[in-house]
Amino acid sequence: MTQPNDGLKVSGLTRCFGGRNVVSDVSFSIPPGQITCLLGPSGCGKSTTLRMIAGVETPDAGQVMLDGEVLFGPGVNQPPETREIGLMFQDFALFPHLSVEANVGFGLDGSRSDKSRRVGEMLERVHMGDFANAYPHELSGGEQQRVALARALAPRPRVMLMDEPFSGLDNRLRDGIRDETLDILKETQTSVLLVTHEPEEAMRMADEIALMRDGRIVQSGAPYNIYNAPVDRMAAAFFSDINVIPGKVKGALTSTAFGDFLTPGVPDGTDMEIVIRPQHVRIDFDRSGRGPNPTIEDGTAAKGTVLRSRYMGRESLVEFRLEHDGTQIKAIVPSVFLPAQGTVMWLMMRRERCFAFPKKNK
């Protein structure tokens, strides 16, 4: 009987340490060929979730299924070696006393000739065929990462778990190695769960991102959607710097230094936070405060005084204090733009680039 090719399904996964839930009711699914990134700050439960799926950590509740087969659930807890799961870690975990060829072949089943053929195929696929007889200490970080990938894929795992696998690489090599790894994983149609704390890496590699905080998944979706429709202020801030403009609701409108924002369904008197990223703050260079062709989407201009400006290489970062209420905001301007401290300018925010969230008490 052929197993269904459903990929990985996790339901209600929970783990408690010392009376505290480190992972709480985590659920997601990863079909074959999809790369899902579990993204979040250090200590949010990402790696614990990965270890429970791998079988090296026992959940307190929940279920793990792979291609319709229960790996963990009521009365079932398959050991790690029978789960057909590939693992990649930050330190590559290569055996220093074994050659590259022996590392990739370690743990493979079958005849010697079958194993040798499979090892050769994988080394060629990761462009390491000429290094079969080398040892890990003779390789660069990027080369070790390729060997680790070959070893993880050699047994033809049904799912690949990757825990910060690129963080130990030099920045100059990281993008290229990530792209190569992505191509190979897509080619093998393996379900992939990548754990990282770097939003840029998640955006670059993932088909879907699951944003994790305090042991829970707070938002999941395609990178475009999760970036452009954050569920709350903290979700928006995790992907980039943000500006936060305070306001208060009256008659379904939130009044701010930049005019009124529609906030239907929010009770009067609610303190709100209007969030916008620095690259979407617009400087009105004609100094009129409305621009040559004002539109309702631009809202009301606010007058700000330059606090400091810095050239960042491809763009300039200018920080302002608003005349209205003293709020400080940042604007990113392409190329070189370095106005002097104390310069007064008009600033505007397009409504479609803003997010409105009720203020949460800390």
N, C-alpha and C positions, 0 to 999 in steps of 0.2 A: 504493500500500500504506500503510495507516494505522499510525503508530507506536504501540507499546504505551504505555499511560499508567502507567508504573511508578514515576515520580518519580526521585529521586536515589539512586544507590548508590555508595558509596565502599568500596574493598577494599584493605587492606594499604598504605595511603598512608604513604610514608616520605620524609623530607627530612633531609639531613646538611649541617651547616656546620662547617668547620674540624675535621673528624674526629669531630664530636659529633652524634648524632641529635637534632634539634630536634623532629621528629615521627617516631614509631616505630609502624609497623604499625597505623595507625588505620583502623577499619572501622565503617560505620554505613549505614543507609538511611533515606530520608525519603519516604514516599508523598505523592501530591498532597493538598494541604489540611492537611498536618501541619506544625507548627512545632516544630523540634528546636533546643534550646539547647546550644551547646558552652560549658560553664562551667568556669572555672578561674582560678587566679591569673595575674598578669602574667608573661609569659615561659614559659608552659607549652606553647606551640605552637598556640594557638587560631587566631590571625590567619594564621599560616603555612599551616595547614590550609585556611582559607578562600581564601587567595590561590592555592593549588594547584588548588582546585576551579574557581576563576574562570579559571585559565589564565595568570595573571600571574607565577606561580612554577612552575618545572618540578620535579615530584617525581623522586626517585631510584629509586623503585619504587612499585608499586601500580596501581590502576585507578580511573577515574572514569567512571560511566555515567549517562546521563540518558534516561529513557524508552526503555531498551533500546539506546541508541546509545552507543558508546564515544567519550568525549571525550579520555581519556588512557589509554594502555595500550601494550602491545608494538607498536611501529611506528606508533602513533597519538598525535598531540598537536595537537588542534585549537586554533587561535588564539582568544583571548578573544572577538573580535567575532563569531565564528560559533557560540558555545556557547549563545546564547539564555538568558543568565543576567543577572539584574538585580542591581545592587550599591548598597548604601547604607552610608555611612561616618559617623563621628562629626562631621566638619566639613561635612557635607552636599554639598560639592564642587560648588556651583552656579557657573555662569559669571557673574562680576560685571558684565560688559559686555552681557549679554543679559537681556531682559525675562523675566518669569515664563513667559509663553507660549512664548517662544523656547527657554528652558531645557527645558521639558517636551517640546517638539517636536524637540529636538536629536537627530539620529540616526535619527528615524523614517523608514521607507520609505513609498512610496505617493505618490499625487497630492497636490497642495496641499490640495484640499478634504477628502480622507480624513484627512490629517494634522491639519488644523484641527479637524475633527470629533472626532478622538480626543483631542486636547489639551483641547478644551472639555469632553468627557466626564470626563476625569481631574481637571481642576481643579474641576468641580462635585462630583465624588465626594469630594474632600478639602476641600471648603468654601472653595475659593480662587478661585472663578469671578470675583469682583469685583476680583481682583488681577492679571489677565492682563497688563496693561501696566506693572505695577510692576517695580522692579528689586530684586535680593536685599538691597542695603543699606537698602532702605526697609521691610524686613520684620522682624518679631520672630523669635526663635529658633524658636518653635513654628511660625510660618508658613513659615519656611525648611524646616523638617523636613517639613511637608506637601507643599511643592513638590518636595522631593527624593524623597518617596515617589511622587508622581504621575509624575515623570520616570522613576523606576525601573520602574514598572508599565506605562507607556504602550506599550512595545514588546511587551507580553504575554509576559514571560519565563516559561520553564518552571520556573525555580527562582529564588528570591530569597536573596541572601547579604547579611547585615546585620552590620556590624562596629561594636559599641558605638554604635548610631545615636542613643541617647537620652542619652548621658552629658553632652552639652554643653547640655542643657536645664535651665532653672530647676526646682528641686524642686517648686514649686507647679504647674507645667505638665506635668511628666513623666508622671504617672499618666494624665491625660486623653489626652495624645497617644499614649501606649502603647496605651490601650484602643481609640482610634480606628483606629490602625494595625492592631491585631489584628483588628478587625472587617472591615477592607478586605481583609486578606490571607486571612482565612477565606472571605470572599465570592468571591474570585478563584480559590480552590482551588489556590493556588500552593504548591509545596514550599518551605519556608523554613528556612534555617540562620541562627540568631542567635548571635553571639559576644558574650559578656559575662563580666565578673568579679564581677557582683553577684548573689548568690543570690536576693535578693528579686525582681529582674527576671526571672530564670529561672523562679522559681515562679509568677510572675504571668502570664507569656506562653506558656510552653512546654507542649506536649503530652507531650514527652519531653525529658529532660535527659541529656546525656552529660558526665560529670564528668571533666575532664582534669587530668593531673598529670605533669610531667616528660616531656612529649611523648606520653603514652599515655592512652587512655581507661580509667579504673580502675573505673568503674561507670556504667551507663546504665539508664534506666527512667522511669516516670511520676513526676512531682514528689512525689506522696504516698509512693510506695514508696522513692524514693531518700532522702527525708528521714527516714522512719520505719524504714528498714532499711539504714543505712549499712554499707559494706563494711569500713571500718576507722575507727580513731579520727580520722584526718585528714579523712575524708569527713564524719564527724559534725560536726567542729569547723568545717568550711567553711561550714555553714549557720547556725550559732549558737554562742554561748558554751557551753562544756561544763564539767562537773565530772569529774575523774578520781580514782577511789578505788582505791588499790593493794591487791593481794591476791596470795596464792600458792595454787596448786592442790594439794590432797591428797584422794585418793579421789574424783575427779570433782567436787569442791566447791572453790570459791574463797572463802577466809575473809577477811572485811573488817570494818571498823568497823560495818557495817550487817548483819552476819550472813553466812551462807553463801549463795553463788550457785551454781546448777548449771552446771557447765562440762564436760559429757561429752566424752570423746575427747581431752581435753587431758592430756598427761603430768604426773605428779606433779612438783612442784618448779617448774613453769612460773610465771613472774611474769605476772600478769594486770592489766588495767586495766578497771575497771567504770566506764562512762561514762553520765552522765545530764545532761540539760539543766537549767539553773537553775529553769525554770518548773515542773519536775516534782519538785523537792525539796519535801517537805511538812513544815511546822512543826507539831508536836503541841502545841497550845495548852493542853491540860489538864495538861501537865507530868508526866504519869505515865510517859511513854515508850512507851505502848502504845495510847493513844487509848481512847475509850469503847467501841468495837466492834472490837477488834483482829482482823485476819485474817492468814492466812499470806502473802497477797500483799504485805502491808506490810513483811514482814521484821522485823528487829531495829532498834530505835531507837538512835541514837547521840547522845551529849551533845556539844553544841557551844557555844562562847563567841563572842558577837558581837564582831567586829573593827570593823565600821563599817556604817552603813546610810544609804541615799540615796534620796530621792524622785525618780522619773524622769518624772513627769507622770501617766501612767495606772497606774503600778505602782511598787512599791518594791523596791530591790535590797539585800539583806542578806547580808553576808559573815561567815562563821564559821570558827573553828579547832576541829577535832575534838579532844576530850579523848583519844581512843583512840591516835592516832598523830601528831597535829599537822597533819594534812592540812587545807588551806583549801578551803572550798566556798562556792558562792553559791546563794542562793535568791531567786526572784522572787515577790513577794506582790502581789496586786491591791490597788489603792487605796493609802492612806497607812498605812505600818507602819514606824515608826522606833524600834526598841528601842535603848536606850542601850548604849554600848560596855561590854563586860564582862558583859552579861546572859547567863545560862546558859539554854539551851533544848534541847529534844529534837527531833531531826530524823529523818525517815523517807523511804524511797525505795520506790515501788511497783516490783515486779520487771518488769512488762511495759513500763515506761518506761526500762529500763536496757539497755545494750549491753555485752557482754563481749568484749574483744579481748586476745590475747597481747601482752605488752609488746614493742615493737620496740627493738632497740639502736640508738641514734643514732650 
